[in-house]
Amino acid sequence: MFKIPAALTLFLLLLSCAGPKGTQSGAGKTPFLWQNANLYFLLTDRFYNGDPANDVNFGRTATPAKLRGFMGGDIKGITQKIEEGYFDRLGVTALWFTPVVEQIHDKVDEGTGATYGFHGYWTKDWTRLDPNFGTEADLAELVDKAHQRGIRVVFDVVINHTGPATGQDPVWPSEWVRTSPQCTYKGYESTIECTLVKNLPDIKTESNNPVDLPPALLDRWKKEGRLEKELAELDAFFKRTAYPRAPRFYIIKWLTDYVRRHGIDGYRCDTAKHVEESVWAELLKEAEIAFADWKKANPAKVLDNNPFYMVGEVYGYNISGGRLYDFGDRKVDFFNQGFNHLINFEFKGDAHKAYEPIFSKYSSLLNSQLAGKGVLNYISSHDDGGPFDKERQKSFEAGTKLLLCPGAAQIYYGDETARPLIIPGTHGDATLRSFMNWDELNGNSTRNGYRVTEVLEHWQKLGRFRKAHPAVGAGTHTMLSASPYVFKREYRSKKFTDTVVAGLDLVKGKKEISVEGVFSDGTTLQDYYSGQTVTVSGGKAIVNSAFGIVLLGK
């Protein structure tokens, strides 16, 4: 008889363990709140290859520099992992993947070697998907499968620039883009009306002057048999909105089409501080209309009444700045221009502090200056060369701090499996963009004295706790005890209340957690870390487990 290896047995057990389910509270079921989102961010090309047949297109066969070419990940691969329940077990409530619109066809030869647009930020045509990533039918299936599991989909969008110009990818007309000067970041104008780097044409988002469509784009549409359809849709859009046919409004139309057709739940807006802030309010206006149109056409697929979501990458924004980002000569409130959240570049540094200073700081700011808005915290990302724990020596601590911190949480693919962030032979941000380490996970590999499956199980437990209890990310934080460290989170709205108690760095074995004044005697609680059910007695919840963490909730 074939015997399953012990390592594989452990891994299968982790996959099958869904943990305690969230319970109903208040007047209805547990609501989804973006303030408590457990958002999983992945590079589409680097996550999972669901369709090897689409790995090479447009003659992209040149040998690139290390980790700077396409590697096969695609939309079907993401969908496959949705169907396998990978994100459910991790407690993921929203998926953000890098842009999937068509990229420049050719490579760019830089000082670090040849680079293709595998990352999705070098747009050639906003009106179609890149075949390396998949088709619109693939995207529709992904959104449907995600929604069936209560997972929202966040579309990564770029308005600031096109892709670089190459021999196969002509620069857009001068009425559309500027090719100089490069940004110097000495103030507002030198951050916006400029190119981020050499050969990255900057869309003239400030212009209201009508422009014609690029001849190269019209020629492509004609060859593909969709010229009349595209032009008719543009005519209808500009007639309905009365916008001038300026560059940004063409792009806004093209981006909101994906919302109207597929029910995309939100946008992650790339290079947000490099675009006039008013443009994002214009984008949100049209996205909300498109979202409403989709809901009206698909009433059976509507998840809830949450409005369209937008999170901005205002590079360098820190939560300590409250609502304002300082350009040096101007302060801008991006939250007032359509953004629910901004990505918080401060958390990776705060993560070096003890639990209480982090949690109390974030609770205070989110419930005062940022009330009604929020931040998206992260420990690592695709273009941040200084993440928390780059050597992956603190993967358990990283998960605990990120997933239990007030605010929304961004898991960068592989945070939960200790995917290496230092890859020999790479240059720049390529080292952060290796392929998802499925091989290590399946082989139950060991790193820094622990198994990657153990790391995954830790993140899964924390993620499912967050998903089941909005109070974790959206509630107010109160420390109940400094030693042992125990805290409470409480969320209240007119229709729903939620309270949790958590203890960290506790003794292993029998633990008596004081919950007096929080949960009354006789209350049945779940410990989401050990899986035990306990009953409050004498103002205490007694948990006897081999773990130093207790996560209590109804």
C-alpha positions in Angstrom: 0.0 0.0 0.0 1.2 3.5 -0.9 2.1 5.5 2.3 1.7 9.3 2.3 4.8 11.0 3.5 4.5 12.7 6.9 5.3 16.1 5.6 2.6 15.8 2.9 0.1 14.6 5.5 0.7 17.7 7.6 0.3 20.0 4.6 -3.0 18.3 3.6 -4.2 18.7 7.1 -3.5 22.4 7.1 -5.3 22.8 3.8 -8.4 21.0 5.0 -8.6 22.9 8.3 -11.0 25.9 7.8 -11.0 26.7 11.5 -14.0 28.1 13.5 -16.6 30.0 11.4 -17.7 33.5 12.1 -21.0 33.9 13.9 -23.9 36.1 13.4 -24.1 39.2 15.7 -26.5 42.1 16.2 -29.3 42.4 13.7 -27.8 40.3 10.9 -24.8 38.4 9.6 -21.2 39.6 10.0 -20.8 42.5 7.6 -17.9 43.0 5.3 -16.0 46.2 6.1 -13.2 47.6 4.0 -11.7 49.0 7.2 -11.2 45.4 8.3 -10.2 44.0 4.9 -7.7 41.1 4.6 -6.5 42.0 1.2 -4.2 39.6 -0.7 -1.9 41.3 -3.3 -0.1 39.3 -6.0 1.8 39.8 -9.2 -0.4 38.2 -11.8 2.6 36.7 -13.7 4.3 35.4 -10.5 1.5 33.6 -8.7 0.3 30.5 -10.5 0.4 29.2 -14.1 -3.1 28.1 -14.9 -2.7 28.0 -18.7 0.8 27.2 -20.1 -0.6 27.7 -23.6 -0.6 31.5 -23.1 3.0 31.9 -21.8 4.5 33.4 -24.9 2.9 36.1 -27.0 4.0 38.9 -29.4 7.4 37.3 -29.9 8.5 37.8 -26.4 11.3 35.3 -26.6 14.4 37.2 -25.8 16.3 36.2 -22.7 15.6 38.8 -20.0 17.7 39.7 -17.0 17.0 37.6 -13.9 13.3 37.8 -12.8 12.6 40.5 -15.4 10.7 38.4 -17.9 7.3 36.7 -18.1 7.1 33.5 -16.0 3.7 32.2 -16.8 1.4 33.3 -14.0 -2.1 34.2 -15.2 -5.7 34.9 -14.4 -6.7 31.3 -14.7 -4.0 30.5 -12.1 -5.5 32.9 -9.6 -9.0 31.4 -10.3 -7.6 27.9 -9.7 -6.4 28.9 -6.3 -9.7 30.5 -5.5 -11.5 27.3 -6.3 -9.0 25.2 -4.3 -9.9 27.4 -1.2 -6.4 28.8 -0.7 -7.7 32.3 0.0 -10.6 31.0 2.1 -8.2 29.2 4.4 -6.2 32.4 4.7 -9.2 34.5 5.6 -8.8 36.7 2.6 -11.7 39.0 1.9 -10.3 40.9 -1.1 -7.9 40.2 -4.0 -5.7 42.7 -5.6 -3.6 41.6 -8.6 -1.3 43.7 -10.8 -2.7 45.2 -14.0 -3.8 42.7 -16.7 -4.4 45.1 -19.6 -2.2 44.7 -22.7 1.4 45.5 -22.1 4.1 46.8 -24.5 5.1 44.0 -26.8 8.8 44.5 -26.8 11.4 44.5 -24.1 13.3 47.5 -22.7 17.0 47.2 -22.4 18.1 48.9 -19.2 21.4 49.0 -17.3 20.2 45.9 -15.4 19.5 44.0 -18.6 16.4 43.3 -20.7 13.0 43.7 -19.1 9.5 42.9 -20.3 6.2 44.3 -18.9 5.5 41.2 -16.9 4.5 43.5 -13.9 1.6 45.0 -15.8 2.5 48.7 -15.3 3.6 49.3 -19.0 0.3 49.8 -20.8 0.0 49.6 -24.5 -3.8 49.3 -24.9 -6.2 49.9 -22.0 -9.1 48.3 -24.0 -8.0 44.7 -24.0 -6.2 42.3 -21.7 -2.7 41.0 -22.4 -2.9 37.4 -23.7 -0.1 36.5 -21.4 -2.5 37.1 -18.5 -5.6 35.8 -20.1 -8.9 36.8 -21.7 -11.9 38.8 -20.6 -13.7 35.5 -20.2 -11.0 34.4 -17.8 -11.4 37.7 -15.9 -15.2 37.3 -15.7 -14.8 33.8 -14.3 -12.3 35.0 -11.7 -14.6 37.7 -10.5 -17.6 35.3 -10.4 -15.6 32.6 -8.5 -14.3 35.2 -6.0 -17.7 36.7 -5.4 -19.2 33.3 -4.8 -16.9 33.0 -1.9 -17.5 36.5 -0.6 -14.1 37.7 -1.9 -14.0 41.2 -3.4 -11.8 42.0 -6.5 -9.6 45.1 -6.6 -8.4 46.1 -10.1 -5.0 47.7 -10.3 -5.2 50.8 -12.6 -2.7 53.1 -14.2 -3.6 56.6 -15.5 -0.3 58.4 -15.0 1.7 56.8 -17.9 1.9 54.5 -20.9 4.5 51.9 -21.3 8.0 52.8 -22.6 8.5 53.4 -26.3 10.3 50.6 -28.2 10.8 49.5 -31.7 7.5 47.6 -31.6 5.7 50.1 -29.3 5.6 53.7 -30.7 5.3 56.6 -28.4 1.8 58.1 -28.1 1.3 61.4 -29.8 2.6 64.6 -28.1 -1.0 65.7 -27.5 -1.4 62.7 -25.2 2.0 62.4 -23.5 5.1 64.3 -22.5 8.5 62.6 -22.6 10.3 65.1 -20.5 11.3 66.5 -18.0 11.9 63.7 -15.5 10.4 64.3 -12.1 12.7 66.0 -9.5 10.2 65.8 -6.6 11.0 69.4 -5.4 7.3 70.3 -5.2 3.9 69.6 -6.6 4.5 70.4 -10.2 7.8 68.6 -10.4 6.1 65.5 -9.1 3.1 65.5 -11.5 4.0 67.2 -14.8 7.0 65.0 -15.5 8.1 61.5 -16.3 8.8 59.1 -13.4 11.9 57.8 -15.2 13.5 58.1 -18.6 11.3 56.6 -21.4 8.1 56.3 -19.5 5.8 58.8 -21.3 3.6 60.8 -18.9 -0.1 61.2 -19.8 -1.1 64.8 -19.9 -3.7 64.3 -17.2 -3.9 68.1 -16.6 -5.1 68.8 -20.1 -8.7 69.5 -21.1 -7.8 69.8 -24.8 -9.6 67.4 -27.1 -7.2 64.9 -28.8 -7.5 62.4 -31.6 -6.9 58.7 -30.9 -3.4 57.5 -31.7 -3.1 56.3 -35.3 -1.3 53.1 -34.1 -4.3 52.3 -31.8 -6.8 52.9 -34.6 -4.8 50.7 -36.9 -4.7 47.9 -34.4 -8.5 48.1 -33.7 -9.1 48.0 -37.5 -7.0 44.9 -38.0 -8.7 43.2 -35.0 -12.2 44.0 -36.4 -13.3 46.2 -33.5 -12.8 49.7 -34.7 -16.4 50.6 -35.2 -17.4 49.1 -31.9 -14.7 51.0 -30.0 -15.5 54.3 -31.7 -19.3 53.9 -31.1 -18.7 53.3 -27.4 -16.5 56.3 -27.1 -19.1 58.5 -28.9 -21.8 57.3 -26.4 -19.5 57.9 -23.4 -18.6 61.4 -24.3 -22.2 62.2 -25.3 -23.5 61.0 -21.9 -20.8 62.7 -19.8 -20.2 65.9 -21.9 -16.5 65.5 -20.9 -13.9 67.0 -23.4 -12.1 64.3 -25.4 -9.0 64.8 -23.3 -6.5 62.0 -22.6 -7.6 61.2 -19.1 -11.3 60.8 -20.0 -10.5 58.3 -22.7 -8.6 56.2 -20.1 -11.3 56.7 -17.5 -13.8 55.3 -20.0 -11.7 52.3 -20.8 -11.0 51.5 -17.1 -14.6 51.7 -16.0 -15.7 49.4 -18.8 -14.2 46.5 -16.8 -16.3 47.5 -13.8 -19.5 47.7 -15.9 -18.9 44.4 -17.6 -17.5 42.3 -14.7 -18.5 43.8 -11.4 -15.0 44.8 -10.2 -15.4 46.0 -6.6 -12.6 48.5 -6.4 -9.4 50.0 -7.8 -5.9 50.2 -6.5 -4.7 53.4 -8.1 -1.0 53.3 -9.2 1.3 56.3 -8.9 -1.5 58.3 -7.4 0.6 61.3 -6.3 1.9 61.8 -9.8 -1.6 62.6 -11.1 -3.6 65.7 -10.2 -5.8 64.7 -7.3 -9.0 65.8 -8.9 -8.5 63.1 -11.6 -9.1 60.4 -9.0 -12.5 62.0 -8.0 -13.4 62.0 -11.7 -12.4 58.3 -12.0 -14.5 57.4 -8.9 -17.6 59.2 -10.2 -17.5 57.1 -13.4 -16.6 53.9 -11.5 -19.6 54.4 -9.2 -21.9 54.8 -12.2 -20.4 51.7 -13.8 -20.7 49.7 -10.6 -24.4 50.7 -10.2 -25.0 49.6 -13.8 -23.4 46.2 -13.2 -25.5 45.7 -10.0 -28.7 46.6 -11.9 -27.9 44.1 -14.6 -26.8 41.4 -12.2 -29.0 41.6 -9.1 -28.4 37.9 -8.2 -24.6 38.5 -8.0 -24.6 41.6 -5.8 -22.7 40.9 -2.6 -23.9 43.9 -0.5 -24.5 47.6 -0.5 -20.8 48.6 -0.1 -19.9 51.4 -2.5 -17.1 51.2 -5.0 -13.7 51.1 -3.3 -10.6 53.0 -4.1 -7.2 52.7 -2.4 -4.3 55.0 -3.5 -0.6 54.4 -3.8 0.5 57.9 -2.7 4.2 56.8 -2.5 5.6 57.8 0.9 2.3 58.5 2.6 2.4 57.8 6.3 -0.5 57.4 8.7 1.1 59.8 11.1 0.4 62.5 8.6 -3.3 62.1 9.0 -5.3 63.1 6.0 -2.6 65.2 4.3 0.3 64.4 2.0 3.0 67.1 1.9 4.6 67.8 -1.5 6.8 70.4 0.1 5.1 73.4 -1.4 1.5 72.0 -1.1 -0.4 69.7 1.1 -3.1 67.5 -0.4 -6.0 65.6 1.1 -6.2 62.6 -1.2 -9.0 61.2 1.0 -11.1 64.1 -0.2 -10.6 63.0 -3.8 -12.4 59.7 -3.8 -10.0 57.4 -1.8 -11.4 55.2 0.9 -7.9 54.2 1.9 -4.3 55.1 1.2 -1.4 52.5 1.3 0.5 53.2 4.5 4.2 53.2 4.0 4.8 53.7 7.8 3.7 50.3 9.0 6.8 48.4 7.9 8.8 50.6 10.3 6.3 50.5 13.1 6.4 46.7 12.9 9.8 46.8 14.7 8.0 48.2 17.8 6.2 46.2 20.5 2.6 45.3 20.0 0.9 47.9 22.3 2.6 51.0 20.9 1.6 49.9 17.4 -2.0 48.9 18.1 -2.8 51.9 20.3 -1.3 54.4 17.8 -3.3 53.0 14.9 -6.5 52.8 16.8 -6.2 56.4 18.0 -5.4 57.8 14.5 -8.1 55.7 12.7 -10.8 56.7 15.1 -9.9 60.4 15.1 -8.1 62.1 12.2 -8.9 59.3 9.8 -12.4 58.5 11.0 -14.5 57.2 8.1 -11.4 56.6 6.0 -8.5 54.2 6.6 -5.1 52.8 5.7 -3.8 49.7 4.1 -0.9 48.3 6.1 1.8 46.1 4.7 5.1 44.5 5.7 6.5 43.8 2.2 5.5 44.8 -1.3 6.5 44.7 -5.0 8.6 47.9 -5.1 9.6 48.5 -1.5 13.3 47.6 -1.1 13.2 48.1 2.7 10.4 45.7 3.9 10.1 44.5 7.5 12.1 41.3 7.9 13.5 41.0 4.4 15.5 37.9 5.5 12.2 36.2 6.6 13.5 35.5 10.1 10.4 36.9 11.8 7.5 35.5 9.7 5.4 34.6 12.7 5.8 38.0 14.4 5.2 39.7 11.0 1.9 37.9 10.6 0.7 38.7 14.1 1.5 42.4 13.9 0.0 42.9 10.4 -3.2 40.9 10.8 -4.0 42.0 14.3 -3.3 45.7 13.8 -6.2 48.2 13.4 -6.7 49.1 9.8 -6.9 47.1 6.6 -4.1 44.5 6.0 -2.3 43.8 2.8 -0.7 40.3 2.5 1.9 40.4 -0.3 1.9 37.0 -2.0 4.4 34.8 -0.1 4.3 36.7 3.2 2.3 33.8 4.5 4.8 31.2 3.2 8.1 33.1 3.9 8.7 33.4 0.2 12.4 34.7 -0.1 12.8 38.4 -0.7 16.5 38.2 -1.5 17.3 36.4 -4.8 21.0 36.3 -5.8 21.7 37.6 -9.3 18.8 40.1 -9.3 18.8 43.9 -9.6 16.5 46.4 -7.9 12.9 45.4 -7.2 13.2 42.2 -9.2 14.4 40.5 -6.0 11.0 41.1 -4.5 9.2 39.5 -7.4 10.1 35.8 -7.5 7.6 33.2 -8.4 5.3 32.1 -5.5 7.1 29.4 -3.6 4.5 26.6 -4.1 7.4 24.1 -4.4 8.6 24.9 -0.9 5.1 24.7 0.4 4.3 21.4 -1.2 7.7 20.0 0.0 7.2 21.3 3.5 10.6 23.0 3.3 12.4 24.4 6.3 13.8 27.9 6.6 15.4 29.7 9.5 14.5 26.8 11.8 10.8 26.5 10.9 8.7 24.9 8.2 6.9 27.1 5.7 3.7 25.1 6.4 3.9 26.2 10.0 4.2 29.8 8.9 1.2 29.4 6.6 -0.9 27.8 9.4 -0.1 30.8 11.7 -1.2 33.3 9.0 -4.3 31.3 8.3 -5.5 31.3 11.9 -5.0 35.0 12.2 -6.6 35.7 8.9 -9.7 33.7 9.6 -10.0 35.5 13.0 -9.8 38.9 11.3 -12.4 37.8 8.6 -14.8 36.5 11.2 -14.6 39.6 13.4 -14.7 43.2 12.0 -13.6 44.5 15.4 -10.1 43.3 14.7 -9.4 45.9 12.0 -12.3 48.3 12.3 -12.8 48.4 16.1 -11.3 50.5 18.9 -8.4 49.0 20.8 -8.0 48.8 24.6 -5.2 47.1 26.4 -6.6 45.0 29.3 -3.3 43.8 30.7 0.3 44.7 30.0 1.7 41.4 31.4 0.5 39.0 30.2 -0.4 41.1 27.1 -4.1 41.0 26.6 -6.3 43.5 24.6 -9.8 44.1 23.5 -11.2 45.3 20.2 -14.8 46.6 20.0 -16.8 47.6 16.9 -20.2 49.2 17.1 -22.6 50.4 14.5 -26.4 50.9 14.4 -26.9 47.3 13.1 -23.9 45.4 14.3 -21.6 45.0 17.3 -18.6 42.8 17.7 -16.1 42.4 20.5 -12.9 40.2 20.7 -10.2 39.7 23.2 -6.7 38.5 22.3 -3.6 37.6 24.2 -0.1 37.4 22.8 3.2 36.1 24.1 1.4 34.0 26.7 2.6 30.8 28.4 2.1 27.5 26.7 -0.3 25.3 28.5 -3.1 26.5 30.8 -3.9 30.2 30.4 -6.5 32.1 32.4 -7.6 35.2 30.4 -9.5 37.8 32.3 -12.5 39.0 30.3 -14.4 40.5 33.1 -16.4 43.5 31.9 -16.1 42.3 28.3 -17.9 38.9 28.2 -20.3 37.9 30.9 -20.1 34.5 32.8 -21.7 31.7 30.8 -20.7 33.2 27.4 -19.4 30.6 25.0 -16.3 31.8 23.1 -14.1 30.3 20.4 -10.3 30.4 20.6 -9.6 30.9 16.9 -6.0 29.9 17.4 -6.3 26.5 19.1 -9.8 25.8 17.8 -11.1 25.3 21.3 -14.5 26.3 22.7 -14.5 27.8 26.2 -17.1 29.1 28.6 -16.5 32.2 30.6 -16.6 31.5 34.4 -15.6 33.8 37.2 -14.7 36.6 34.7 -12.1 34.3 33.0 -11.7 32.3 29.9 -9.4 29.3 30.5 -7.6 28.0 27.5 -5.3 25.0 27.7 -3.2 24.9 24.5 0.3 24.4 23.3 0.3 27.9 21.8 1.3 31.3 23.2 -1.6 33.1 21.4 -5.3 33.2 22.3 -7.9 34.8 19.9 -11.3 34.9 21.6 -14.6 35.8 20.0 -18.2 34.7 19.9 
